[in-house]
């Protein structure tokens, strides 16, 4: 029996590169650092979580440069294949500041099914004469049909959340139209009863939408992938599995739990517990969660003989594979900033 694990950890090393400038004594992560000591650097570079996931599964970006997450995510939620082009138009809170606007996604501000249904109903009533119809397939995941796969390209919401989005709005041949829809939706949602109730309770309003992930599933169909199974909780992961024909499953809580169900094959594991902490600059929570992942995944992986080969990759293409430490037994344990190009380490 031979078991190979490829673990994609969104938000693992990119924030370290930034935080290392602010923290003179960077926290230590014993299990992860010990694992990386034994690895070889095989970094390639990547453009974010969605791009990394789809690239690992043989799905290419559209001609506009957008990653077609909308049809894949909706496929994962509904189990129904949609022909034609879709876009994600997700609920957000945009916090204005002097010369800037910071985006908070629905996962950060929270939105109920009742709130989502009411807001989408208001949107559809308002834009019906322009042929727009929005579906709240999940409270935080809204989709609508667009004219063509390449008419607009939007910044993925994971690249926008927690950041100033002033220069991240959609581009493309119909960008002006979609800018108008997004601006008009802000005015439409402002002052709705649902938002007045949220603000009265001290919660951020749902005062806008964010367009991203426009595209259609490739007409040529999926390419072959090496994966025996993909493990992850994101609807996009489920949709990718359905499209590629690879079985998917809920991400196990730990490596030990995973090994109770499988001991062979090549498995892609999506660990997505720290990405929001990274994006919203929640350093203490990020530290605690990475250490917890060390206890549940990285530590056991370092001593697990049933795993013949492993890869740990973040969503910026920083990639480390098992086997490097055998060639360099004198290497000493390094702190995480070393692996981001700090302290004389390998450069991204």
C-alpha positions in Angstrom: 0.0 0.0 0.0 1.3 3.5 -0.9 -0.3 6.8 0.3 0.6 10.2 -1.0 -0.8 13.4 0.4 -0.8 16.8 -1.3 -2.0 19.4 1.3 -3.1 22.9 0.1 -3.1 25.3 3.1 -4.6 28.6 2.1 -3.0 31.6 4.0 0.0 29.6 5.3 3.1 31.5 4.3 2.2 34.7 2.4 1.0 36.5 5.6 4.2 35.4 7.4 6.3 37.4 4.8 4.3 40.5 5.7 4.0 40.0 9.5 7.7 39.2 9.9 8.4 42.9 9.3 6.2 43.8 12.3 7.2 41.1 14.8 10.9 41.0 15.8 10.5 37.7 17.6 8.2 35.7 15.3 6.3 32.9 17.1 7.6 29.4 16.6 5.6 26.4 15.3 7.5 23.3 16.3 5.6 20.6 14.3 5.5 22.6 11.1 9.1 23.8 11.3 10.3 20.3 12.0 8.4 19.1 8.9 9.8 21.8 6.7 13.3 21.0 7.9 12.9 17.6 6.2 11.5 19.0 3.0 12.9 20.3 -0.3 11.7 23.6 -1.7 9.7 23.0 -5.0 7.9 26.4 -5.1 6.4 27.5 -8.4 4.3 30.6 -7.8 0.6 30.9 -8.0 -2.2 33.6 -8.1 -4.4 32.6 -5.1 -6.6 29.9 -3.7 -9.0 29.5 -6.6 -6.2 29.5 -9.2 -4.2 27.0 -7.1 -7.1 24.6 -6.6 -8.2 24.6 -10.3 -4.6 24.3 -11.5 -4.1 21.3 -9.3 -7.2 19.8 -10.9 -6.4 20.6 -14.5 -8.9 23.4 -15.0 -7.6 26.5 -16.8 -8.7 30.1 -16.6 -11.0 31.7 -19.1 -9.6 33.9 -21.9 -10.5 37.0 -19.8 -8.1 35.7 -17.2 -10.9 35.0 -14.6 -11.0 31.7 -12.8 -14.5 30.1 -13.6 -15.4 29.5 -10.0 -19.1 30.5 -10.4 -20.3 27.5 -12.5 -18.1 25.1 -10.4 -19.2 26.5 -7.1 -22.9 26.3 -8.1 -22.3 22.8 -9.4 -21.0 21.9 -6.0 -24.0 23.4 -4.2 -26.9 22.3 -6.3 -25.4 19.2 -8.1 -26.9 20.6 -11.3 -24.8 21.4 -14.3 -25.5 24.9 -15.7 -24.8 25.5 -19.4 -23.8 29.0 -20.3 -21.8 31.6 -18.3 -22.4 32.4 -14.6 -20.8 34.9 -12.2 -20.6 35.0 -8.4 -22.3 38.1 -7.0 -21.7 37.6 -3.3 -23.1 39.7 -0.4 -20.5 41.9 1.3 -20.1 44.9 3.5 -18.0 47.8 2.1 -16.6 50.1 4.7 -15.7 53.4 3.3 -12.7 55.4 4.5 -10.9 58.5 3.1 -10.0 57.4 -0.4 -10.6 53.7 0.2 -13.2 51.0 0.7 -12.5 47.9 2.7 -14.4 44.7 1.9 -15.8 42.2 4.5 -17.3 39.0 3.0 -20.3 37.2 4.3 -18.3 34.7 6.1 -16.9 37.5 8.2 -20.0 39.5 8.9 -22.5 36.6 8.9 -25.8 36.5 7.0 -28.9 34.4 7.7 -31.0 32.6 5.1 -33.9 35.0 5.8 -31.7 38.0 5.3 -30.2 36.6 2.1 -33.6 35.8 0.6 -35.0 39.2 1.4 -32.0 41.0 -0.1 -32.0 38.9 -3.3 -35.8 39.3 -3.7 -35.2 43.1 -3.5 -32.4 42.9 -6.1 -34.5 40.8 -8.5 -37.5 43.1 -8.3 -35.3 46.1 -9.0 -33.3 44.6 -11.9 -36.0 42.5 -13.6 -36.4 45.0 -16.4 -32.7 44.5 -17.3 -32.9 40.8 -17.4 -30.9 40.1 -14.2 -31.9 37.3 -11.9 -29.9 36.5 -8.8 -30.1 33.1 -6.9 -29.0 32.8 -3.3 -27.9 29.2 -3.5 -26.4 29.6 0.0 -26.8 32.6 2.2 -23.2 33.6 1.4 -23.0 32.3 -2.2 -25.1 34.1 -4.8 -25.0 33.5 -8.6 -26.4 35.1 -11.7 -26.2 34.5 -15.4 -24.0 36.7 -17.6 -24.0 37.1 -21.4 -20.7 35.5 -22.2 -17.8 33.8 -20.3 -15.4 36.6 -21.1 -17.4 39.8 -20.8 -16.1 40.6 -17.3 -13.3 39.6 -15.0 -13.5 40.1 -11.3 -11.0 39.9 -8.5 -11.7 36.7 -6.5 -13.4 37.6 -3.2 -10.6 35.9 -1.2 -8.2 38.4 -2.8 -10.5 41.3 -2.0 -11.6 40.5 1.6 -9.9 42.5 4.3 -8.4 44.8 1.7 -8.9 48.1 0.1 -10.9 47.3 -3.1 -10.7 50.7 -4.7 -8.6 49.4 -7.6 -9.9 45.8 -7.6 -13.3 46.3 -9.3 -14.2 44.3 -12.4 -12.5 44.8 -15.8 -13.5 43.7 -19.3 -15.7 44.7 -22.2 -18.8 45.2 -20.0 -17.0 46.4 -16.9 -18.9 49.7 -16.9 -22.3 47.9 -16.9 -21.3 45.7 -13.9 -19.8 48.7 -12.0 -23.2 50.3 -12.4 -25.0 47.2 -11.1 -22.7 47.0 -8.1 -23.1 50.8 -7.3 -26.8 50.7 -7.8 -27.1 47.7 -5.4 -25.3 49.6 -2.7 -27.9 52.3 -2.9 -30.7 49.7 -3.1 -29.5 47.8 0.0 -28.8 50.9 2.0 -31.6 51.5 4.5 -33.4 48.2 4.0 -35.1 46.9 7.2 -32.7 44.0 7.4 -29.7 46.3 7.5 -31.3 48.7 10.0 -31.8 45.7 12.3 -28.2 44.6 11.8 -26.8 48.0 12.6 -29.1 48.4 15.6 -27.6 45.2 16.9 -24.1 46.4 16.4 -23.5 44.2 13.3 -22.1 45.3 9.9 -24.7 45.8 7.2 -24.9 43.8 4.0 -24.6 46.9 1.9 -23.2 45.6 -1.4 -22.3 42.8 -3.7 -19.0 41.6 -5.2 -18.7 40.2 -8.7 -16.1 37.5 -9.4 -15.5 34.1 -10.9 -17.4 34.7 -14.1 -17.1 32.0 -16.8 -18.4 28.8 -18.2 -17.3 25.2 -17.7 -14.8 24.3 -20.5 -16.5 22.9 -23.5 -13.7 20.3 -23.9 -14.6 18.7 -20.6 -12.3 18.0 -17.7 -8.7 16.8 -18.0 -7.4 13.7 -16.2 -6.2 14.4 -12.6 -4.0 12.2 -10.4 -6.2 12.4 -7.4 -7.9 9.4 -5.8 -10.0 11.7 -3.6 -10.2 15.4 -2.8 -10.9 16.3 0.8 -12.5 19.7 1.5 -15.5 21.5 2.9 -15.7 24.4 0.3 -18.6 24.1 -2.2 -16.0 24.9 -4.9 -14.1 21.8 -3.9 -17.2 19.7 -4.3 -17.9 21.3 -7.7 -14.4 20.6 -8.9 -14.7 17.0 -7.8 -18.0 16.6 -9.6 -16.6 18.2 -12.8 -13.4 16.1 -12.8 -15.1 12.9 -11.7 -12.9 12.7 -8.6 -14.7 11.6 -5.4 -14.8 14.3 -2.7 -15.3 14.1 1.1 -15.5 16.3 4.1 -12.1 17.3 5.3 -11.1 15.1 8.2 -10.4 16.8 11.5 -6.9 15.3 11.7 -4.5 13.1 9.8 -5.2 10.3 12.2 -8.9 10.5 11.4 -8.1 10.4 7.7 -6.0 7.3 8.1 -8.9 5.5 9.7 -10.6 5.6 6.3 -7.8 5.3 3.7 -4.3 3.9 3.5 -3.5 4.1 -0.3 -3.8 6.4 -3.3 -3.0 10.0 -4.0 -5.1 12.5 -2.1 -5.6 16.2 -2.3 -6.4 17.8 1.1 -7.7 21.3 1.4 -7.0 22.9 4.8 -8.8 26.2 4.9 -9.0 27.1 8.6 -6.5 30.0 8.6 -7.2 31.8 5.4 -9.7 34.3 6.9 -7.4 35.0 9.8 -4.7 35.8 7.3 -6.9 38.0 5.1 -8.3 40.0 8.0 -4.9 40.5 9.7 -6.0 38.5 12.8 -2.5 37.5 13.8 -3.2 35.9 17.3 -6.0 33.8 15.9 -3.8 32.8 12.9 -1.0 31.7 15.3 -3.3 29.6 17.5 -4.9 27.9 14.5 -1.6 27.1 12.8 -0.3 25.6 16.0 -3.6 23.6 16.3 -3.0 22.3 12.7 0.5 21.3 13.8 -0.9 19.1 16.5 -3.6 17.6 14.2 -1.8 17.4 10.9 1.8 18.5 10.6 3.2 16.7 13.7 1.6 13.3 12.9 2.6 13.7 9.3 6.2 13.9 10.2 6.2 10.5 11.9 3.6 8.6 9.9 5.3 5.8 8.0 2.1 4.9 6.0 2.5 8.2 4.1 5.2 7.5 1.6 5.3 11.1 0.1 3.8 14.4 1.1 3.5 17.9 -0.3 2.6 21.1 1.6 1.6 24.0 -0.6 0.1 27.4 0.2 -2.1 29.4 -2.2 0.9 31.5 -3.5 2.8 28.5 -4.9 5.2 28.1 -1.9 5.5 24.3 -2.1 7.6 21.8 0.0 8.0 18.1 -0.6 9.1 15.3 1.6 12.7 14.0 1.2 14.9 17.1 1.4 16.2 16.5 4.9 17.6 13.1 4.0 20.2 14.9 1.8 21.0 17.6 4.2 21.1 16.0 7.7 23.0 19.0 9.3 20.3 21.6 8.6 18.9 23.2 11.7 15.2 24.0 12.4 14.3 27.4 11.0 11.4 29.8 11.9 8.7 30.2 9.3 9.9 33.6 7.9 13.0 31.8 6.6 10.7 29.9 4.2 9.3 33.1 2.8 12.6 34.6 1.8 13.3 36.3 5.1 16.4 35.5 7.2 18.4 34.4 4.1 15.9 31.7 3.2 14.6 30.7 -0.2 12.9 33.5 -2.1 9.3 33.2 -3.4 
